[in-house]
Amino acid sequence: MPKKQINASYAPVVDKRTAKIPVAKNCLKAFFIGGLICMLGEILKNFFIDLGMQEETAVSSYLVVIIGITAFFTAIGKYDNAGQFAGAGLAVPISGFANSVSSSMLEYRSEGFVLGMAANAFKLAGCVIVWGSVSAFILACIDLILEVVL
């Protein structure tokens, strides 16, 4: 039997057995859960401002709290369960980055603190910092060129 004919007869079987992905439902969950995390950040920022902090200090403080909460839930194994439910909504940049650093540290904890946990955390963080800096530089150059030209 020719390969095209086999593929044509196999495609309906695959379509029947493949789980359907509820894209609209997943997008709505991601939107609302990501929004809740951002709302939590704003509540924390306002709380720190009410305590008398300057806005820049309050922003840094609430980011540290969100990173700490994410690292805690990663360490006790609950972040993955929440990620399965929330999808991309839980990958709001700061919490997603904290989860990836924390999980890579946990993966290598048997190799020791310095050569295991710290070294592997910086492997991941280094890539993000380098590419973030490079892309920020490129965008700043584009902005400067557009500002001069226009």
C-alpha positions in Angstrom: 0.0 0.0 0.0 1.5 3.4 -0.9 2.5 5.7 1.9 0.0 8.5 1.0 -2.8 6.0 1.2 -1.6 4.7 4.6 -1.4 8.2 5.9 -4.9 9.1 4.6 -6.5 6.0 6.3 -4.6 6.6 9.5 -5.4 10.3 9.9 -9.1 9.8 10.9 -7.9 7.3 13.6 -5.4 9.8 15.0 -8.0 12.7 14.9 -10.5 10.5 16.8 -8.0 9.5 19.5 -6.2 12.8 20.0 -7.4 14.8 22.9 -9.0 18.1 21.9 -7.3 21.2 23.5 -9.8 23.8 24.8 -7.9 26.8 23.5 -10.5 29.4 24.5 -10.9 28.0 28.0 -7.1 27.9 28.4 -6.7 31.5 27.2 -9.4 32.7 29.6 -7.9 30.8 32.6 -4.4 32.2 31.7 -5.8 35.7 31.4 -7.6 35.7 34.7 -5.0 33.9 36.7 -2.2 36.1 35.3 -4.4 39.1 36.1 -4.9 37.9 39.7 -1.1 37.5 40.1 -0.6 41.0 38.8 -3.3 42.3 41.1 -1.6 40.6 44.0 1.5 42.5 43.0 -0.3 45.8 43.0 -1.9 45.1 46.4 1.5 44.3 47.8 3.1 47.4 46.2 0.3 49.6 47.7 0.8 47.9 51.1 4.5 48.6 51.1 3.8 52.2 50.0 1.3 52.5 52.9 4.1 51.4 55.2 6.1 54.4 54.2 8.3 53.1 51.4 9.2 55.0 48.3 7.6 53.6 45.1 10.9 52.2 43.8 11.6 50.4 47.0 8.0 49.1 47.3 8.3 47.7 43.7 11.5 45.9 44.6 9.9 44.6 47.9 6.8 43.1 46.3 8.9 41.5 43.6 11.0 39.8 46.3 7.8 38.6 48.0 6.4 37.2 44.8 9.8 35.5 44.0 9.8 34.1 47.6 6.2 32.8 47.3 7.0 31.2 44.0 10.2 29.6 45.3 8.3 28.2 48.3 5.6 26.7 46.2 8.2 25.2 43.8 10.1 23.7 46.8 7.0 22.0 48.2 5.9 20.7 44.8 2.7 22.7 44.5 3.8 25.1 41.7 3.7 22.4 39.0 0.1 21.5 40.0 -0.9 25.1 39.8 0.9 25.4 36.5 -1.0 22.5 35.1 -4.3 24.3 35.9 -3.3 27.9 35.2 -1.1 27.3 32.2 0.5 30.4 30.8 -1.2 32.6 33.4 1.2 31.4 36.0 4.2 32.1 33.9 3.9 35.9 34.5 7.5 36.8 33.9 8.7 37.2 37.5 7.0 34.0 38.9 7.9 31.9 35.8 11.5 32.9 36.1 11.6 32.3 39.8 10.1 28.8 39.3 12.6 27.9 36.6 15.6 29.0 38.8 14.1 27.3 41.9 13.4 24.1 40.2 16.9 24.0 38.6 18.4 24.6 42.0 16.3 21.8 43.6 17.3 19.4 40.8 21.0 19.7 41.6 20.8 20.0 45.4 22.4 16.6 45.8 25.6 18.0 44.3 26.0 20.6 47.1 25.1 24.2 47.6 27.9 25.9 45.6 28.7 23.4 42.8 25.1 22.1 42.6 22.4 24.6 43.4 24.2 27.9 43.0 26.0 27.0 39.8 22.9 25.7 38.1 20.8 28.6 39.1 23.3 31.0 37.5 23.4 28.9 34.3 19.8 29.6 33.7 19.8 33.2 35.1 22.9 34.1 33.1 21.3 33.3 29.8 18.2 35.3 30.7 20.3 38.3 31.9 22.6 38.2 28.8 19.7 38.0 26.3 17.7 40.5 28.2 20.6 43.0 28.2 21.3 42.3 24.5 17.7 42.8 23.4 17.4 46.0 25.6 20.5 47.4 23.9 19.2 46.6 20.4 15.9 48.2 21.2 17.6 51.2 22.6 19.6 51.6 19.5 16.5 51.3 17.3 14.8 53.9 19.5 17.8 56.2 19.2 17.9 55.8 15.4 14.2 56.5 15.1 14.4 59.5 17.4 17.2 61.0 15.2 15.6 60.2 11.9 12.1 61.3 12.9 
